[in-house]
Amino acid sequence: MPRGSSPKRERQYEHIKDSAKDRGESEKRAKEIAARTVNKERARSGESKSASRSSTQDMSSGKRGGQRSGKGSQGQTYDQLYAEAQRRNIEGRSSMNKDQLKRALGGG
């Protein structure tokens, strides 16, 4: 975490990192996801010195996550499905598309 980050952002970082690891992401990837998400939230709320246009004008990570988990949405991303297939050692996963991964994991 950047120097001077708030306790709230520290908690947010740990929560996002733990969630990513629970979904099957590697430690390195989980840290990257958490850092990028927290940095974007810091930029959106004016806590950082500089911010890219996509950080301030794009959909917030909270809203995006809510859309993915909501009823009738697409659900998990391809990367999340692939990570789960990898964890379950499903053969042929590297050549599967998102729908095929869902079926192989028993999700449709």
Secondary structure, DSSP 8 states (H G I E B T S, - for coil): --TT--HHHHHHHHHHHHHHHHTT--HHHHHHHHHHHHHHHHHHTT-SS---HHHHHS--HHHHHHHHHSTTS--S-HHHHHHHHHHTT-TTGGG--HHHHHHHTT--
